[in-house]
Amino acid sequence: MLTIKDLLQIKSIDGIKIVAGEQGIHNVVSIVNIIENPDSFDWLTSNELLLSTGYIFKDNEELQNNLIKELSEINCSGLCIKTKRYFDEIPQNMIDQANKYGLPLLELPFEYTLSKVIAIINEKASGRYDLLNRKTLDMHNVLFRIALEGGGIDRISSELSEMIQNPIIFLDRDWNLLYYTDLEHNQVPLESYLDLSKNRPVFTREFTDTVPKDISKIKKSIKRIYYTRGLEIKCRILPVAVANYTYGYIVVWQTVQELAEFDYIVLEQASTIMALERIKAKEIEEVKLKIRQDFFDDLLTGKITSRDTIQTLCDLHGLRSDYMYYCIVITIERSELETHEDMVVRKYELDHMAKRCVDAVYEYSSRADGDITCFYRNNRVIILVGQNEQRPAITVSEAKRYANAIHETLTRKMKQASFIIGIGRQYRTIHALHKSFSEAHEAIRLIQKFDDKREVSHFEDYSVYHFLDSNIKDMEMEDFFLKRLGNVYEHDQAHGTSFMTTLEHYFMHNQNVSEASKAMFIHRNTFIYRIDKIKELLHSDLKNAEELLQIQLALKIYRLLNKASLINNRSEHL
């Protein structure tokens, strides 16, 4: 193996000398690299000799000192600076730091190019790699055999912890705990300093936010310091990922011993095997989910008609066949996913968000005033709320109150997405649940059709619109509208008035002029004037009950129909 001491004896780079940190003269050199980026600490590994012209830190004493400290903590072999370009001589503060931390600080004569030095040293160090590769292959076989035998992440984690002699914490992609392994001789035990509740966050948000979200920016394990109870715990973090999708993170609680080059290689291999374990677990979960979803698909489309079949399947999947149920449907809208080039990643991201929504629903299930069953299907989250038939039926306002609480929770937790929630009516038997599901979808469709500001709606909010839209042809609705309110609509189009809006507010506030004028932010007399003009246009005093009903139906048709088509059809009726 090549050491710093051996390096000083290489005749082809005669003149290289050590100026500080001689305590580390026996440090092993496995590879040589150039450091010319102040943000590159995350990509460095142990036993790596760094070469630099000094450009990145030539005018920054703080960065000079920090560089020596960081390289020492990573167990780099040393730092070699080419002089006479940006430095006539290596700064004294760097020499002092190198002596303090025992990091060899070398001076390279100006006449040597960095690329030539790299080639020379790497050639000398290549023999070391043959031995390291054989040892690494043995460790890979051990971990891979555990995976093949179905040992799972618990055995892999335990074996990995023993290999690198440090505690291991394995987290999912949201930084929730999956598994951890501690060592008996660890002086900073995990359980004393971390919340190790399964499927709950382990580290603070301030800590995890320092880790790049884009895994392409994490080429190797990165170092982060975790501050707890006055201690600074050194952690090495490695993503468990395949392609561009992250399945979780391995965190090394580096409190027993420093990591060596071999440890970093083993971590990367363990990361790959852990990713395969997560993929396998996800596939198994998806098979179970599909079986469950097939049942719900049949139930929510009304395909299951046999009472005995429903009873058996409900018992199997956790539903009460004797309960009253209503359905809530949540549509997830996340536009940036649609432009993602990788379809597999796009599906994983959408499934991941839908699963987080399901978890949030169960977390707040106590607000539903009933038994909750929740699952997701593509970009939809479906909630079934069941109540004992002896209890009073759920009211529209109660159902909307719970749905609004869910919407508030989802919006707060997932700011990158938006949600529309539709609620169906409650039915006496589970055999009619498919009707509530259809109504919840219809509520969402009508929200989107009207481009309403509302994000939560009950089917009852749109029941009249649904009746009109489902049972009467567009041509007939247009004809009805134009006969009842065509003159008012045409007046608005010709003169820029807002009589249609005025009429809508008039009925919305139960023909109360004072309340309606306040809602429109106009004077009461102005509102009365507009109503009088509308009466003239309609040749009506707006008192006949039958006439009022027809006008209100025409107003609802006005919202349903395309306005451009109304203009065209109005010209045909003249």
DAJO-V624656 format. One record per residue. N is the residue number from 1. OMEGA is omega as a letter, one per 20 degrees, with the letter a starting at -180 (999 if undefined). D_FIRST is the distance of its C-alpha to the first C-alpha in Angstrom with 2 decimals. Layout:
[[N & OMEGA & D_FIRST] [N & OMEGA & D_FIRST]]
This chain:
[[1 & a & 0.00] [2 & r & 3.79] [3 & r & 6.56] [4 & r & 10.26] [5 & r & 11.02] [6 & a & 9.05] [7 & a & 10.84] [8 & a & 14.06] [9 & a & 13.84] [10 & a & 13.80] [11 & a & 17.41] [12 & r & 18.15] [13 & a & 18.14] [14 & r & 19.80] [15 & r & 21.60] [16 & a & 19.19] [17 & r & 19.60] [18 & a & 19.12] [19 & r & 22.56] [20 & r & 22.08] [21 & a & 19.98] [22 & r & 18.32] [23 & a & 17.98] [24 & a & 14.90] [25 & r & 13.22] [26 & r & 10.30] [27 & a & 9.93] [28 & r & 6.77] [29 & r & 7.63] [30 & a & 7.93] [31 & a & 11.23] [32 & a & 13.92] [33 & r & 17.55] [34 & r & 20.92] [35 & r & 23.07] [36 & a & 26.74] [37 & a & 28.41] [38 & a & 29.42] [39 & a & 29.67] [40 & a & 26.15] [41 & a & 24.72] [42 & a & 25.38] [43 & a & 23.02] [44 & r & 19.83] [45 & a & 16.99] [46 & r & 14.39] [47 & r & 11.04] [48 & r & 13.10] [49 & a & 13.78] [50 & r & 17.52] [51 & r & 19.54] [52 & r & 23.31] [53 & a & 26.45] [54 & a & 27.87] [55 & a & 30.80] [56 & a & 30.69] [57 & a & 30.96] [58 & a & 32.72] [59 & a & 35.98] [60 & a & 34.93] [61 & r & 33.97] [62 & r & 33.85] [63 & r & 31.34] [64 & a & 29.22] [65 & a & 29.16] [66 & r & 28.65] [67 & r & 25.69] [68 & a & 23.78] [69 & a & 24.88] [70 & a & 23.94] [71 & r & 20.40] [72 & a & 19.91] [73 & r & 21.47] [74 & a & 19.35] [75 & r & 16.18] [76 & a & 15.15] [77 & a & 12.53] [78 & r & 15.46] [79 & a & 18.42] [80 & a & 19.04] [81 & r & 22.78] [82 & a & 24.50] [83 & r & 27.53] [84 & r & 31.01] [85 & r & 31.65] [86 & r & 32.38] [87 & r & 31.45] [88 & r & 32.53] [89 & a & 30.22] [90 & a & 28.11] [91 & a & 30.63] [92 & a & 31.01] [93 & r & 31.03] [94 & r & 27.50] [95 & r & 26.39] [96 & r & 28.24] [97 & a & 26.70] [98 & r & 23.11] [99 & a & 23.96] [100 & a & 25.68] [101 & r & 22.86] [102 & r & 19.94] [103 & r & 18.46] [104 & r & 17.09] [105 & a & 19.74] [106 & r & 19.14] [107 & a & 21.88] [108 & r & 21.68] [109 & a & 24.54] [110 & a & 27.17] [111 & a & 27.04] [112 & r & 23.71] [113 & a & 24.02] [114 & a & 21.69] [115 & r & 21.38] [116 & r & 20.33] [117 & r & 17.58] [118 & a & 16.28] [119 & a & 16.41] [120 & a & 14.58] [121 & r & 11.56] [122 & r & 11.47] [123 & r & 11.66] [124 & a & 8.64] [125 & a & 6.62] [126 & r & 8.69] [127 & r & 6.95] [128 & a & 5.02] [129 & r & 8.74] [130 & r & 10.32] [131 & a & 9.35] [132 & a & 10.20] [133 & r & 13.31] [134 & r & 14.53] [135 & r & 14.39] [136 & r & 16.08] [137 & r & 18.68] [138 & a & 19.62] [139 & r & 20.33] [140 & r & 22.25] [141 & r & 24.36] [142 & a & 25.22] [143 & a & 26.46] [144 & r & 28.24] [145 & r & 29.99] [146 & a & 31.32] [147 & a & 32.76] [148 & a & 34.34] [149 & r & 35.92] [150 & a & 37.48] [151 & r & 35.59] [152 & a & 35.99] [153 & a & 34.29] [154 & r & 34.95] [155 & r & 32.76] [156 & r & 30.04] [157 & r & 30.13] [158 & a & 30.04] [159 & r & 27.10] [160 & r & 25.15] [161 & r & 26.05] [162 & a & 24.79] [163 & a & 21.44] [164 & r & 20.69] [165 & r & 22.85] [166 & r & 25.18] [167 & a & 28.74] [168 & r & 29.36] [169 & a & 32.48] [170 & a & 33.48] [171 & r & 36.18] [172 & a & 38.36] [173 & r & 38.71] [174 & r & 41.31] [175 & r & 39.04] [176 & a & 41.10] [177 & r & 39.55] [178 & a & 38.85] [179 & r & 36.76] [180 & r & 34.61] [181 & r & 32.55] [182 & r & 32.19] [183 & a & 30.44] [184 & a & 32.55] [185 & r & 30.52] [186 & a & 30.57] [187 & r & 32.43] [188 & a & 33.59] [189 & a & 35.10] [190 & a & 35.77] [191 & a & 39.40] [192 & a & 40.18] [193 & a & 39.10] [194 & r & 39.60] [195 & a & 42.49] [196 & r & 41.20] [197 & a & 44.30] [198 & a & 43.52] [199 & r & 44.25] [200 & r & 44.65] [201 & a & 42.58] [202 & a & 39.93] [203 & r & 38.99] [204 & r & 41.35] [205 & r & 42.31] [206 & a & 41.08] [207 & a & 37.54] [208 & r & 37.49] [209 & r & 39.14] [210 & r & 36.10] [211 & a & 34.13] [212 & r & 34.76] [213 & r & 37.28] [214 & a & 36.09] [215 & r & 32.98] [216 & r & 32.08] [217 & r & 31.27] [218 & a & 28.73] [219 & r & 25.82] [220 & r & 23.39] [221 & a & 24.07] [222 & a & 25.80] [223 & r & 26.29] [224 & r & 29.83] [225 & r & 31.42] [226 & a & 34.21] [227 & a & 36.84] [228 & r & 38.82] [229 & r & 40.96] [230 & r & 39.57] [231 & r & 35.91] [232 & a & 33.22] [233 & r & 31.20] [234 & r & 27.97] [235 & r & 28.07] [236 & a & 25.76] [237 & r & 28.01] [238 & r & 27.40] [239 & r & 30.36] [240 & a & 31.25] [241 & r & 32.57] [242 & a & 33.45] [243 & a & 34.37] [244 & a & 36.24] [245 & a & 37.47] [246 & r & 36.08] [247 & a & 36.70] [248 & a & 35.31] [249 & r & 32.48] [250 & r & 29.74] [251 & r & 29.58] [252 & r & 26.96] [253 & a & 28.76] [254 & a & 25.77] [255 & a & 27.38] [256 & r & 25.40] [257 & r & 21.77] [258 & r & 19.60] [259 & r & 18.03] [260 & a & 14.29] [261 & r & 12.87] [262 & a & 13.64] [263 & r & 17.10] [264 & r & 17.93] [265 & r & 17.35] [266 & r & 19.48] [267 & a & 22.09] [268 & r & 22.51] [269 & r & 22.99] [270 & r & 25.38] [271 & r & 27.24] [272 & a & 28.01] [273 & r & 29.22] [274 & r & 31.24] [275 & r & 32.84] [276 & r & 33.94] [277 & a & 35.41] [278 & r & 37.32] [279 & r & 38.60] [280 & r & 39.80] [281 & r & 41.49] [282 & r & 43.10] [283 & r & 44.46] [284 & r & 45.99] [285 & a & 47.48] [286 & r & 48.95] [287 & r & 50.61] [288 & a & 52.23] [289 & a & 53.21] [290 & r & 54.79] [291 & a & 56.93] [292 & a & 58.09] [293 & r & 58.66] [294 & r & 60.69] [295 & a & 63.05] [296 & r & 63.35] [297 & r & 63.88] [298 & a & 66.75] [299 & a & 68.16] [300 & r & 68.06] [301 & r & 69.64] [302 & a & 72.43] [303 & a & 71.52] [304 & a & 71.80] [305 & a & 75.51] [306 & r & 75.79] [307 & r & 76.14] [308 & r & 74.67] [309 & r & 71.61] [310 & a & 71.08] [311 & a & 71.53] [312 & a & 68.90] [313 & r & 66.30] [314 & r & 66.88] [315 & a & 66.26] [316 & a & 63.01] [317 & r & 61.68] [318 & r & 62.95] [319 & r & 66.13] [320 & a & 69.58] [321 & a & 72.12] [322 & a & 74.98] [323 & r & 73.70] [324 & a & 74.80] [325 & r & 72.00] [326 & a & 71.35] [327 & r & 68.45] [328 & r & 66.32] [329 & r & 64.20] [330 & r & 61.53] [331 & r & 60.44] [332 & r & 57.05] [333 & r & 57.00] [334 & a & 53.69] [335 & a & 54.25] [336 & r & 50.73] [337 & a & 49.59] [338 & a & 52.10] [339 & a & 50.31] [340 & a & 46.87] [341 & a & 45.78] [342 & a & 43.84] [343 & a & 46.58] [344 & r & 44.32] [345 & r & 42.88] [346 & r & 46.45] [347 & r & 47.70] [348 & a & 44.91] [349 & a & 45.60] [350 & r & 49.33] [351 & a & 48.96] [352 & r & 46.72] [353 & r & 49.35] [354 & r & 52.15] [355 & r & 50.41] [356 & r & 50.06] [357 & r & 53.79] [358 & r & 54.61] [359 & r & 52.67] [360 & r & 54.59] [361 & r & 57.87] [362 & r & 57.28] [363 & a & 56.24] [364 & a & 59.67] [365 & a & 61.65] [366 & a & 63.88] [367 & a & 65.65] [368 & a & 66.85] [369 & r & 69.65] [370 & r & 68.88] [371 & a & 66.33] [372 & r & 63.48] [373 & a & 61.80] [374 & r & 59.36] [375 & a & 57.24] [376 & r & 56.12] [377 & a & 56.80] [378 & a & 55.02] [379 & r & 55.91] [380 & r & 58.59] [381 & a & 58.52] [382 & r & 61.52] [383 & r & 62.95] [384 & a & 65.66] [385 & a & 67.63] [386 & r & 69.85] [387 & r & 72.67] [388 & a & 74.95] [389 & r & 78.21] [390 & a & 80.12] [391 & r & 78.59] [392 & r & 80.15] [393 & r & 78.90] [394 & r & 76.21] [395 & r & 77.69] [396 & a & 76.46] [397 & r & 75.68] [398 & r & 73.67] [399 & a & 71.58] [400 & r & 70.98] [401 & r & 70.08] [402 & a & 67.27] [403 & r & 66.07] [404 & r & 66.07] [405 & r & 63.93] [406 & r & 61.42] [407 & r & 61.48] [408 & r & 60.87] [409 & a & 57.91] [410 & a & 56.28] [411 & r & 56.86] [412 & a & 55.32] [413 & a & 52.19] [414 & a & 51.63] [415 & a & 52.67] [416 & a & 51.27] [417 & r & 53.94] [418 & a & 57.71] [419 & r & 59.86] [420 & a & 63.41] [421 & r & 65.00] [422 & a & 68.05] [423 & r & 70.03] [424 & r & 72.39] [425 & r & 75.45] [426 & a & 75.49] [427 & a & 77.10] [428 & a & 78.83] [429 & a & 76.99] [430 & r & 73.48] [431 & a & 75.06] [432 & a & 75.80] [433 & a & 72.30] [434 & r & 71.74] [435 & r & 74.53] [436 & r & 72.75] [437 & r & 69.53] [438 & r & 71.48] [439 & r & 73.16] [440 & r & 69.89] [441 & r & 68.71] [442 & r & 72.05] [443 & r & 71.76] [444 & a & 68.41] [445 & a & 69.93] [446 & r & 72.87] [447 & a & 70.73] [448 & a & 68.85] [449 & a & 72.09] [450 & a & 73.79] [451 & a & 70.64] [452 & r & 71.54] [453 & a & 69.69] [454 & a & 69.62] [455 & r & 66.43] [456 & a & 67.94] [457 & r & 71.15] [458 & r & 73.26] [459 & a & 75.08] [460 & r & 78.35] [461 & a & 77.61] [462 & a & 78.02] [463 & r & 80.26] [464 & r & 83.14] [465 & r & 80.88] [466 & r & 79.44] [467 & a & 82.99] [468 & a & 84.07] [469 & a & 80.98] [470 & a & 80.98] [471 & a & 84.67] [472 & a & 86.27] [473 & a & 85.63] [474 & a & 84.49] [475 & r & 87.68] [476 & r & 89.84] [477 & r & 87.91] [478 & r & 88.20] [479 & r & 91.92] [480 & a & 92.35] [481 & a & 90.46] [482 & r & 92.33] [483 & a & 95.71] [484 & a & 95.01] [485 & a & 92.89] [486 & a & 92.95] [487 & a & 95.22] [488 & a & 93.01] [489 & a & 89.86] [490 & r & 91.55] [491 & r & 92.79] [492 & a & 89.23] [493 & a & 88.05] [494 & a & 90.97] [495 & r & 91.23] [496 & r & 87.74] [497 & a & 89.04] [498 & a & 87.18] [499 & r & 89.94] [500 & r & 87.73] [501 & r & 85.31] [502 & a & 88.31] [503 & r & 89.73] [504 & r & 86.44] [505 & r & 86.32] [506 & r & 90.02] [507 & r & 89.41] [508 & a & 86.01] [509 & r & 87.83] [510 & r & 90.79] [511 & r & 93.11] [512 & a & 92.77] [513 & a & 93.27] [514 & a & 92.00] [515 & a & 88.71] [516 & r & 88.12] [517 & r & 88.81] [518 & a & 86.38] [519 & a & 83.65] [520 & r & 84.25] [521 & r & 84.49] [522 & a & 87.93] [523 & a & 91.35] [524 & a & 93.48] [525 & r & 96.31] [526 & r & 93.95] [527 & r & 92.87] [528 & r & 96.54] [529 & a & 97.36] [530 & r & 94.66] [531 & r & 95.89] [532 & r & 99.42] [533 & r & 98.28] [534 & r & 96.47] [535 & r & 99.68] [536 & a & 101.55] [537 & a & 99.07] [538 & a & 99.20] [539 & a & 102.95] [540 & r & 102.29] [541 & r & 102.71] [542 & r & 99.53] [543 & a & 101.50] [544 & a & 102.05] [545 & a & 99.62] [546 & r & 99.28] [547 & r & 98.70] [548 & r & 96.07] [549 & a & 94.17] [550 & r & 94.19] [551 & r & 92.94] [552 & r & 90.04] [553 & r & 89.11] [554 & r & 89.28] [555 & r & 86.90] [556 & r & 84.35] [557 & r & 84.78] [558 & r & 84.21] [559 & a & 80.71] [560 & a & 80.00] [561 & r & 81.17] [562 & a & 79.65] [563 & a & 81.54] [564 & a & 81.66] [565 & r & 83.43] [566 & r & 85.97] [567 & a & 86.95] [568 & a & 87.49] [569 & r & 89.45] [570 & a & 91.57] [571 & r & 92.79] [572 & a & 93.81] [573 & a & 95.95] [574 & 999 & 97.92]]
